[in-house]
């Protein structure tokens, strides 16, 4: 199996765990269970810093342009859908961030809106990754030859090696793993997602 997509797949796996933790958090809010109000802003920060500024930027500035240079139609259904979904996800992250900025003394209506925003982002994230794992990534591996896949891997590694990206990743991962530990402590860690090749 090509290593070219390994870093993207591993990022999907961590983001999926954070989305699952956010689901648990949203369910607690719906049920009226006491929750740490500040965690809402922490979830929004992880999605902003890790899912958007790291993961989406890698896809939009490295993966998608490389695909366009090597025979993929920029206006094809799958590439258009990925770009559109990234924009939609940024909107949902912003909504969650705004909810996290509210005073912690939530009314019943506040709880309803916050739970809905959290659930919407978690569900959207799952559907978006399903599209990439089941449609985009298999097509990448099928259509690009070994030389281009090696180039893709090199460009993704160069992105990861950037000092700003390293610092942002480190802080976002620490926060993500803390949220996952606290909200998913009894849920087994997934090693891969349906349709995605598992990293070695």
Secondary structure, 3 states (H helix, E strand, C coil): CCCCCHHHHHHHHHHHHHHHHHHHHHHHHHCCCCCCCHHHHHHHHHHHHHHHHHHHHHHHHHHHHHHHHCCCCCCCHHHHHHHHHHHHHHHHHHHHHHHHCCCCCCCHHHHHHHHHHHHHHHHHHHHHHHHHHHHHHHHHHHHCCHHHHHHHHHHHHHHHHCHHHHHHHHHHHHHHHHHHHHHCCCCCCCCCCCCCCCCC
